[in-house]
Amino acid sequence: MFNFNSINILLQGKTSSNKINFIGKNNISSIEVISLNFMNTKLYSYLIGVTWFILSLITSSMNDVMSKYISLRLHSYEVTFFRFMFGTISLIPFIFYYGVDTLKTTRPFVHFTRGILLFLGITGWTYGLTIAPITTGTVITFTIPIFVLILGIFFLNERIIWQRWIVTIIAFVGIIITLNVHSQDFNLNVFIFVASGLCFAVLDILNKRIVIKESIISMLFYSATITALISLPFALQNWIIPSIHELLLLFILGIGSNLILFFILKAFTYADATAMSPYRYLELLSSTIIAYIIFGEVPSTSTIYGALIIIPSTFFIMYSEKKHFK
């Protein structure tokens, strides 16, 4: 984000340029000094924003690894329940600190809908991690902006130019390549990643267009609580008593889920969301490294080829969206 104080100083300097004195050819003018300071401040804010954003990506990758590891023994329903139960518990100190008024809401139905979408998305995602490499799921998440674009036609009455339709088709070709559907050992269940991506896309639309006046704590609290309650009956049907080690990892997973949003919001206070978008693809690198260290996973050739198709497609979508809102 811009430093508005620096902008005001710069504008004041421009409007009073007749008062600026120059002392020789080789000396820097006052306005140039102010401009330089402004640029340095802007660069500093940008780098701080990038740091927070990269922390969110690393945390997200670690959450995926923990989810996969825990799901090797516990059912995805149970993992989802504990993840959001501990996520809810970790918010209680902040609710006491900021006051119960932060939980006031006029949109209970929207929060319930978000809880359902989170349950479907996270449960499906957690299950997908047990049958496919983490990098495969990571690449599929890059298509979420494209799903948002398509769903915007139905939910937001948006019009799509023909170039975006072409890019959308190309991106879906990338999905088919990433999932390696022509392989002899192809598992049809891997399409659960695509279904989860659709849930997250609808969730993004709700967050973007409807839940815009809610406090962050209320959004986190209600979504986590409702998701935990919805997943509980399913978890009980597939219940396995977790070990102390697994409970510790589940607690970290719950905190990590809240930290991801916290890191992203901190990043956006220092830099524009569009400026952070290209760094989103660093998650593929962090996921690859962490998954290789923990599970010895190496991205398949199809995953790499799919990423080379999907990433440029989503870049085009983000670029066209930026031009659209200018």
C-alpha positions as CSV (number, residue, x, y, z in Angstrom):
1,M,0.0,0.0,0.0
2,F,1.1,3.6,-0.6
3,N,2.3,5.7,2.2
4,F,-0.3,8.5,2.1
5,N,1.9,10.8,4.2
6,S,4.6,10.6,1.7
7,I,2.2,11.3,-1.1
8,N,0.9,14.4,0.6
9,I,4.5,15.6,1.1
10,L,5.2,15.0,-2.5
11,L,2.1,16.8,-3.7
12,Q,2.8,19.7,-1.4
13,G,6.3,19.9,-2.9
14,K,4.9,20.0,-6.4
15,T,2.4,22.7,-5.7
16,S,5.0,24.9,-4.1
17,S,7.7,24.3,-6.7
18,N,8.2,28.1,-7.1
19,K,9.7,28.1,-3.6
20,I,12.3,25.5,-4.3
21,N,15.8,26.8,-4.5
22,F,18.5,25.2,-6.6
23,I,22.2,25.5,-5.5
24,G,24.3,24.7,-8.5
25,K,23.9,22.2,-11.4
26,N,25.3,19.2,-9.5
27,N,23.0,19.5,-6.5
28,I,19.8,17.5,-6.0
29,S,16.6,19.6,-5.7
30,S,14.3,19.3,-2.7
31,I,11.5,17.8,-4.8
32,E,13.9,15.1,-6.1
33,V,14.9,14.3,-2.5
34,I,11.3,14.0,-1.5
35,S,10.5,11.8,-4.6
36,L,13.5,9.6,-3.8
37,N,12.3,9.2,-0.2
38,F,8.8,8.4,-1.4
39,M,10.2,5.7,-3.7
40,N,12.3,4.2,-1.0
41,T,9.3,4.1,1.3
42,K,7.2,2.5,-1.4
43,L,9.9,-0.1,-2.1
44,Y,10.3,-0.9,1.6
45,S,6.5,-1.4,2.0
46,Y,6.5,-3.6,-1.1
47,L,9.3,-5.8,0.2
48,I,7.6,-6.1,3.6
49,G,4.4,-7.1,1.9
50,V,6.2,-9.7,-0.2
51,T,7.7,-11.2,3.0
52,W,4.3,-11.6,4.6
53,F,2.9,-13.1,1.5
54,I,5.7,-15.6,1.1
55,L,5.1,-16.6,4.8
56,S,1.5,-17.3,3.9
57,L,2.6,-19.6,1.0
58,I,5.1,-21.5,3.2
59,T,2.5,-21.9,5.9
60,S,0.0,-23.2,3.3
61,S,2.5,-25.7,2.0
62,M,3.3,-26.9,5.5
63,N,-0.4,-27.3,6.2
64,D,-0.8,-29.5,3.1
65,V,2.1,-31.7,4.2
66,M,0.6,-32.0,7.7
67,S,-2.8,-32.8,6.3
68,K,-1.4,-35.5,4.1
69,Y,0.7,-37.0,6.9
70,I,-2.2,-37.1,9.4
71,S,-4.6,-38.4,6.8
72,L,-2.4,-41.5,6.3
73,R,-4.1,-42.8,9.4
74,L,-7.1,-40.6,10.2
75,H,-10.0,-40.0,7.9
76,S,-10.3,-36.7,6.1
77,Y,-13.6,-36.0,7.9
78,E,-11.8,-36.3,11.3
79,V,-8.9,-34.2,10.1
80,T,-11.3,-31.5,8.9
81,F,-13.1,-31.6,12.3
82,F,-10.0,-31.2,14.4
83,R,-8.5,-28.6,12.0
84,F,-11.4,-26.2,12.4
85,M,-12.2,-27.1,16.0
86,F,-8.6,-26.1,17.0
87,G,-8.9,-23.1,14.6
88,T,-11.9,-21.9,16.6
89,I,-10.3,-22.4,19.9
90,S,-7.2,-20.5,18.8
91,L,-9.5,-17.5,18.1
92,I,-11.0,-17.3,21.6
93,P,-8.1,-15.1,23.1
94,F,-8.6,-12.6,20.3
95,I,-12.3,-12.5,20.8
96,F,-11.7,-11.6,24.5
97,Y,-9.1,-9.1,23.6
98,Y,-11.2,-7.2,20.9
99,G,-14.6,-7.8,22.6
100,V,-17.6,-10.0,21.9
101,D,-19.0,-7.3,19.6
102,T,-16.5,-8.4,16.9
103,L,-18.8,-11.5,16.5
104,K,-21.9,-9.5,15.7
105,T,-23.2,-10.4,12.2
106,T,-26.2,-9.6,10.1
107,R,-25.4,-12.5,7.6
108,P,-25.9,-15.8,9.5
109,F,-27.1,-17.6,6.3
110,V,-24.0,-16.4,4.4
111,H,-21.7,-17.7,7.2
112,F,-23.5,-21.0,7.1
113,T,-23.1,-21.2,3.4
114,R,-19.4,-20.5,3.8
115,G,-19.1,-23.2,6.4
116,I,-20.7,-25.8,4.0
117,L,-18.3,-24.7,1.2
118,L,-15.3,-24.9,3.5
119,F,-16.4,-28.4,4.7
120,L,-16.7,-29.7,1.1
121,G,-13.6,-28.0,-0.1
122,I,-11.2,-28.9,2.7
123,T,-12.6,-32.4,3.1
124,G,-12.2,-33.1,-0.5
125,W,-8.8,-31.5,-0.6
126,T,-7.5,-33.5,2.4
127,Y,-8.8,-36.7,0.8
128,G,-7.1,-35.8,-2.5
129,L,-3.8,-35.4,-0.8
130,T,-3.9,-39.0,0.2
131,I,-4.2,-40.3,-3.3
132,A,-2.1,-37.8,-5.3
133,P,1.1,-35.9,-4.9
134,I,0.9,-32.5,-3.1
135,T,2.3,-30.7,-6.1
136,T,-0.6,-32.0,-8.3
137,G,-3.1,-30.4,-5.9
138,T,-1.1,-27.2,-5.7
139,V,-1.1,-26.8,-9.5
140,I,-4.9,-27.4,-9.6
141,T,-5.4,-24.6,-7.1
142,F,-3.9,-22.2,-9.6
143,T,-7.1,-22.6,-11.7
144,I,-9.3,-21.1,-8.9
145,P,-9.2,-17.6,-10.6
146,I,-10.5,-19.2,-13.8
147,F,-13.3,-20.9,-11.9
148,V,-14.2,-17.6,-10.3
149,L,-14.3,-16.1,-13.8
150,I,-16.7,-18.7,-15.1
151,L,-18.9,-18.7,-12.0
152,G,-19.1,-14.9,-12.2
153,I,-21.3,-15.3,-15.2
154,F,-24.0,-17.0,-13.1
155,F,-23.5,-15.3,-9.7
156,L,-22.4,-11.8,-10.7
157,N,-23.9,-11.4,-14.2
158,E,-20.5,-10.6,-15.6
159,R,-19.7,-10.8,-19.3
160,I,-16.6,-12.6,-20.6
161,I,-14.8,-11.6,-23.7
162,W,-13.9,-14.3,-26.2
163,Q,-10.1,-14.1,-25.3
164,R,-10.9,-15.2,-21.8
165,W,-13.0,-18.1,-23.1
166,I,-10.0,-19.3,-25.1
167,V,-7.7,-19.0,-22.1
168,T,-10.2,-20.8,-19.9
169,I,-10.3,-23.7,-22.4
170,I,-6.5,-23.8,-22.5
171,A,-6.4,-23.9,-18.7
172,F,-8.7,-26.9,-18.6
173,V,-6.4,-28.6,-21.0
174,G,-3.7,-27.9,-18.5
175,I,-5.9,-29.6,-15.8
176,I,-6.3,-32.7,-17.9
177,I,-2.6,-32.9,-18.5
178,T,-1.8,-32.3,-14.8
179,L,-4.1,-35.1,-13.7
180,N,-2.6,-37.4,-16.3
181,V,-6.0,-38.9,-17.2
182,H,-4.5,-41.0,-20.0
183,S,-2.3,-42.9,-17.6
184,Q,-3.0,-46.6,-17.0
185,D,-3.0,-46.1,-13.3
186,F,-5.2,-43.0,-13.4
187,N,-7.4,-42.7,-10.3
188,L,-10.7,-41.0,-11.2
189,N,-11.0,-39.8,-7.6
190,V,-8.2,-37.3,-8.2
191,F,-10.9,-35.1,-9.8
192,I,-11.8,-34.3,-6.1
193,F,-9.1,-31.5,-6.4
194,V,-11.2,-29.9,-9.2
195,A,-14.4,-30.2,-7.2
196,S,-12.6,-28.6,-4.2
197,G,-11.3,-25.8,-6.4
198,L,-14.9,-25.1,-7.5
199,C,-15.9,-24.9,-3.8
200,F,-13.1,-22.5,-3.0
201,A,-14.0,-20.4,-6.1
202,V,-17.6,-20.0,-4.9
203,L,-16.2,-19.1,-1.5
204,D,-14.0,-16.4,-3.0
205,I,-17.1,-14.9,-4.7
206,L,-19.0,-14.8,-1.4
207,N,-16.0,-13.3,0.4
208,K,-15.5,-10.7,-2.4
209,R,-19.1,-9.6,-3.1
210,I,-21.2,-10.4,0.0
211,V,-19.2,-10.6,3.2
212,I,-17.4,-7.3,2.9
213,K,-18.6,-5.5,6.0
214,E,-17.9,-8.3,8.5
215,S,-14.9,-8.3,10.8
216,I,-12.1,-10.7,10.0
217,I,-12.5,-12.4,13.4
218,S,-16.2,-13.0,12.8
219,M,-15.5,-14.4,9.4
220,L,-12.9,-16.8,10.8
221,F,-14.8,-17.7,13.8
222,Y,-18.2,-18.5,12.2
223,S,-16.7,-20.3,9.2
224,A,-14.4,-22.5,11.5
225,T,-17.2,-23.2,14.0
226,I,-19.8,-24.1,11.4
227,T,-17.3,-26.3,9.4
228,A,-16.3,-28.1,12.6
229,L,-20.0,-28.8,13.5
230,I,-20.8,-30.0,10.0
231,S,-17.9,-32.3,9.9
232,L,-18.4,-33.8,13.4
233,P,-21.2,-36.3,12.5
234,F,-19.1,-37.6,9.5
235,A,-16.0,-37.7,11.7
236,L,-17.7,-39.8,14.3
237,Q,-18.7,-42.4,11.7
238,N,-15.1,-42.8,10.8
239,W,-13.5,-42.1,14.2
240,I,-10.0,-43.2,15.1
241,I,-8.6,-42.0,18.4
242,P,-5.7,-39.7,17.5
243,S,-2.4,-40.0,19.3
244,I,-0.8,-37.2,21.3
245,H,1.5,-36.6,18.4
246,E,-1.4,-36.4,15.9
247,L,-3.3,-34.0,18.2
248,L,-0.3,-31.7,18.4
249,L,-0.1,-31.6,14.6
250,L,-3.8,-31.1,14.3
251,F,-3.6,-28.1,16.7
252,I,-0.7,-26.6,14.7
253,L,-2.8,-27.2,11.5
254,G,-5.7,-25.3,13.1
255,I,-3.5,-22.4,14.0
256,G,-1.8,-22.5,10.6
257,S,-5.2,-22.1,8.9
258,N,-5.8,-18.8,10.7
259,L,-2.2,-17.7,10.2
260,I,-2.5,-18.0,6.4
261,L,-5.3,-15.4,6.3
262,F,-3.4,-13.3,8.9
263,F,-0.3,-13.3,6.8
264,I,-2.2,-12.5,3.6
265,L,-4.0,-9.6,5.2
266,K,-0.7,-8.2,6.6
267,A,0.7,-8.5,3.1
268,F,-2.2,-6.5,1.6
269,T,-1.7,-3.7,4.1
270,Y,1.7,-3.1,2.6
271,A,1.2,-3.8,-1.0
272,D,-1.6,-4.1,-3.5
273,A,-3.2,-7.6,-4.0
274,T,-2.4,-7.5,-7.7
275,A,1.2,-6.9,-7.0
276,M,1.3,-10.0,-4.8
277,S,-0.4,-12.3,-7.3
278,P,2.8,-13.4,-9.3
279,Y,4.4,-14.6,-6.0
280,R,1.4,-17.0,-5.6
281,Y,3.2,-19.5,-7.8
282,L,6.1,-19.7,-5.4
283,E,3.8,-22.1,-3.5
284,L,4.6,-24.7,-6.1
285,L,8.3,-24.4,-5.3
286,S,7.7,-24.5,-1.5
287,S,5.3,-27.5,-1.8
288,T,7.8,-29.4,-4.0
289,I,10.7,-28.9,-1.6
290,I,8.7,-29.7,1.6
291,A,6.9,-32.7,0.0
292,Y,10.2,-34.1,-1.2
293,I,11.8,-33.7,2.2
294,I,8.9,-35.4,4.1
295,F,7.5,-37.9,1.6
296,G,10.2,-38.1,-1.1
297,E,7.6,-36.9,-3.7
298,V,8.9,-35.6,-7.0
299,P,6.6,-33.7,-9.4
300,S,5.6,-35.9,-12.4
301,T,6.3,-34.8,-15.9
302,S,2.6,-34.3,-16.5
303,T,2.4,-32.0,-13.4
304,I,5.2,-29.8,-14.8
305,Y,3.7,-29.6,-18.3
306,G,0.3,-28.8,-16.8
307,A,1.8,-26.0,-14.6
308,L,3.5,-24.6,-17.7
309,I,0.0,-24.3,-19.3
310,I,-2.1,-23.2,-16.3
311,I,0.2,-20.6,-14.8
312,P,0.4,-18.4,-18.0
313,S,-3.4,-18.8,-18.4
314,T,-4.1,-17.5,-14.9
315,F,-1.5,-14.7,-15.4
316,F,-3.6,-13.6,-18.4
317,I,-6.8,-13.6,-16.4
318,M,-5.2,-11.5,-13.6
319,Y,-3.8,-9.1,-16.2
320,S,-7.1,-8.7,-18.0
321,E,-8.9,-8.2,-14.6
322,K,-6.4,-5.5,-13.7
323,K,-7.1,-3.7,-17.0
324,H,-10.8,-4.1,-16.5
325,F,-10.9,-2.3,-13.2
326,K,-8.5,0.5,-14.2
